Amino acid sequence: MSAHNEEAPELIEAVPTVLVADADAAGQRLDQWLAARLGPDMSRSRVQMLIRQGAVSVDGKLIDETKRKMAPGESVSVTMPEPEPAEPQGENIALDVLYEDDELIVINKPAGLVVHPGAGNWTGTLVNALIHHCGDSLSGIGGVRRPGIVHRLDKETSGVMVVAKTDRAHKSLSEAFADHGLTGDLERAYLALVWGIPQRPTGRVDAPLGRAADRVRRAVVPEGRDDARHAVTHFAVQERFGESQQEFATASMVECRLETGRTHQIRVHMAHIGHPVIGDPDYGQAFRTKANRLPEPLKSQVKAFPRQALHAWLLAFRHPTTHLTMRFEAPLPRDMEELVGGFRKL
């Protein structure tokens, strides 16, 4: 991807709004109390979103429970998000197009490409590339910053994505992704190179996900927590590496299929069962020293790998107008293929 000279929009640093609870606040829900105090332009649903995004603290402690009961004298700080920048512009970024027609476009997203503009990534995203490639044909349902986007991959995850070019396609594909393929209209599969070898060749991880303390990461949380979201991942071991050489750290290639589609779901679930994705900077830190047990040159190869070894290799869906099932596959990218090759030499 080429460098871009466009500068990010100048943003004003957010200044928190601080409110002190009076006697009447006793026993009220935090979201209700804040919605009333912040004025008619701030809906309760908007307040709930701010709380879940980690924008609200009480007496200096971040709060993510909308139902938390208030007490008189508490100091509540609310940091409003920065204003969104102007409409993103098209940028001449190369796309690996697997298929395109008047309704949709299917691409093989490389690792390192952010899907849509956001804080710290106002330019150089897939959306900027799509605007340049598709012009005005992108569906507008997704909004200014996400035209045509019906699903996403993490920045450092590679693989197949579909983007809607018409509102009709956007509606049809969005419904399929929201249904997670339960009606048979959608199939998604990922390949993950993980630490260790699961005891069972196949398995199902059913563990609700919610926000972690740092707001960006996710974590397995108690089912009853306010932000807990149902999450299920199915996995199947495809290949084992170094299994007979106990002196070396072992690894395996695992295929993961999503029953739900939560943020970072595969990465969190694999770490939760003790097999984090190799190279994962957020959920695999505890396993970084495992690379020290590998022989050279694999040891150096793993330590230098710059991202999570996760690739969306398969995407199948029903076309919104022809109603034919379309199936797209993307081979492992070169960096991940080379890493797997290093493990195969064990």
N, C-alpha and C positions, 0 to 999 in steps of 0.2 A: 504494500500500500504506500503510495507516495505521500510526502509531507504536505501539509496545507498551510498557507500563509494567513488564512483568515483568522482574526483574533476573536476570542470568545466575547460575548456581550459583557459590558461593564455592569457588575451587579453591586447593589448597595448591601453592605454587611447587615445582617438581620439583628435587630435589637429586641431582646425579650420584653414581653409585657408582663409585669409583676402585679398580682392581685393578692390581697389578704382577705381570708375568709372571716366574715363576721359571725355573730351568734346565730343568725338565721340559717347559716350554712350547715349547722350540725345535722348529720344524718343524711344529707343530700348526696346523690351520686355526683361524682366528679364531672362527668360529661354534661349532666343537666345544669349544674351550678355554673360551669364555664360558659355554656351556650347562652345562659341568661345574662351573664356579666359582660360578655364580649359584644353584645349588641345584636340588632335584628339582621345584620348582614352575615352573621356566622351561624349556620345551621347546626343542629345537634349532630347530624351525620358527619359534617365537616370537622367538628370538634373530636368526634370519635376517631376519625382518620388521623388527626394530628396526634392524639394520644398514642395510637398504635405505631405511628411513625417515630415515636420517641421525642416529640417536640414539647412535651409537658413534664415539668418536674414539680414536686411538692417538698418544700423545705430542703431543696438541693438534691433530692433523689429522683431519678427518672421513674416515671410511672407509665405502665402500659395497660393498666386495668381500667376500663371505662366505668365500671360499676363501683369503683372504690368509694367508700363513704368519707365525707368531709368532716373536719373538726374545726371549731372556731380557732382563729389565730394562725392557721396554716398559711404559709406563703406559697402561692402557686405561680410558677413562671411558665409563660407560653412563648415559644420562638416560632414566629410565622415564617413559612418557607419563602425563599427569595422569589421575586417575580420571574415568570417564565420569559425567556428571550423571544425575539421575533421569530416568525415562521422560518423553519430551516430551509436552506437553499440547496439546490442540486450540486453535487461535486462529482467530477470525473474519476470515480474509483472503480477499478476493474471488478466485475462480477463473474463468478463461475455459474453460468445459467445452465441448469439441467433441462428446463422445459419452459415454454412461454406461449400463451395464446391471449385472446382478447379479455379473458376473465381473470387469469392468474399468472404468476411467475414462480418457478421453483428454483432455488439457488442452493449451492453448496457453500455455506458460510465458512470462511477461514477463521482459525483461532486468532484472537486479537482484535476482531472487528465488533464494536458495540452495535447493538441492534437499533436503538433509537436515541436521539439527543437527550441529555440529562446533565446533572451537575458534574462538571469536570470533563464532559464529552459533548460539547455543543456542536462540534463539526466532526467530519471524518467517520460518520456512522453509516450503517446499512441504509437507513432512511435517506440520508444525503445521496448515497449512490443510487437508490431506487428512483428518487425524484429526477436525477439526471438521466437515468436510463429510460424511465417510463413516461416522463413528462407529466401532463395533466391527467393521465389515465388512472392514476392510483385512486383507490377508494378513499373517501373522506370520512367514513364512519369512525375510524380510529382516532380522529382528532388531528390537530395541526402537527403535533410532534410524533404521531404514530400512524401516518397514513398507510392503510393496507395491512398493517401488522395484526395478525390473528394469534400468533404465539411467538415465543422468543427463545433464544439460547443465550446462556451466559457469555460474556465477552470472550473468555478463553476456552469455550467449548465450540468445537467445529461440527459441521454436518448439515443435513438437509433441512431447509425451511421453505414454507410456502407463503406467498404474499398475495393478497387479493387486489385485483385491479378494478373491480366494480363493486358497487354496494351489494349487489345480489350475491356475488361470490363471498364478500366479507361476511354477510349474514349467515350463509350456509356453512362456511368453514368455521366461523366462530362458534356456531351451535355444535359442530362436530367436536371441536376441542373442549368446549364446556362439558360435553357429555363423556369425554375421555375414551371414546371408542366403545362404550358399553352397548351401543346399538349395532356395532359392527362396521361403522362408517369410517373409523380411524384406526391406524396402526402406527405405533412409534416404537423404535428400538434403538438402544444406545450400546456402545461398546466401551467398557471401562477397564483400564489396567489398574488393579488394586493390590495392596499389600496383603500377603498371606493367601491361604487357600480355604475357602469356606468348607465346613465339615460336610455339608450336604451339597450335592451337585445342583439342586434347585431349591429355591426358597421364596418366601413372601415376607416382606417387612411391612408391618402395619403399625405405624407409630406417628401420632399427631405432631405437626410442626408449628412452631411459633417463633416470635422474635427472640434473638439472643440479646445479651446486655448491650452490645455495641451497635444495635439498630440495623446494621447492614447484614449481619450473618443470621442464619436460622438455627434452630435447635429443636431436638425432641423435647416436648413439654407435656405436662399432665393433661389428660383429656378434658378436664373441667376448666382449664384456664381460659380466660376470656378471649385470647387471641389464638387458641388452639385450632388448627385446621386439619381435617381428616386427610391422611396421606398414606398411600399404599404403593409399594414398588415390588415387582416380581424380578427375580434374578436367576440366571442359569450359568454355571461355569462352562466356558468354552474351551479353555486351555490352561494347563498348569505349568509353572516354571520352577525348576530347581527343587522339585518335590523330593527327590532321592538324595539331595545333598544338604543334610541338616545343618552343616556349618555355615551355610549361606542363608540370607534372608530370602524367603520364597515370595512368589507373586502369582497372580492368575488373571486371565482375561475373562471378564464376566459380561454377559449380555443382560441389560436391564430394560424392562418394559414398564411403562407407567400406567397405573390404574387411576391416579390423580396427577395433577400437574402443578405442584407447589414450587415456589422459588427454591433453588438449590436442592431439590428433593433427593435426587440420586446421591449427590455428594454427602448430604447429611445422613441418609439412611445407611449407606455403605460404611461410613465412619461409626455409626451407631452399633453396627453388628461386628465391629472390630476389623473391618477391611476397607480403610479409607482409600480413595483414589490417589494413586501415585502422583506427586507433584502438586497436590491440592494445598494452596497456601493458607486456606481458612480452616479446613477440617482435617488436614493430615499432618499438622505440625508435630504432634506427639510421635509420629513414626519417622521423622526425618533422619534420626540416627540409624535407622535400619539400613540405610544405604552404605554405612561404614562396614557392614558385614559382607558386602558384595565384592567380588573380585574385580580387578581392573581389566578392561577399561569400562565395564558396566557401572562401577561405583561412580566414576566421574561423569558418565553419561546421565545417570539418574540425578545426581546433584545439580547438573547444568540444565536439566529439563525445566523450561520456564513456566509451565502451566499445568493444570490438572489434565491427566491423560484420559479425557472423556470425549467421545465422538458420537454424534447422532447419525448412525449409518443407514437407517431405514425410516421412510415416511410413506404411508399409504392413506389415501382418502378418496371419497367419492366426488367426482367433478360436479360443480354446482349446476351445470346446464346439461351436459351429456349424461350425467348420472352413472358414468362408467367409473369403475375403481381404477385409480391411478397409483402406481407403485414406483418409488424412486429410491435408489441406493447410492451411497457415496463411499468409496473405499477409504481406508484409514489414510489420513494425511501423512506426508513423508516423515515429519518429526516423530509421530507416534509409531509409525511402522518401523522406523529405525530403533526406537526404544524397545519395542516388542522383539525385534530381531536380536538385540543384546541379551534379553532374558532367555530367548530360545537357545542361545549358546551355552546356557547353564546345563 
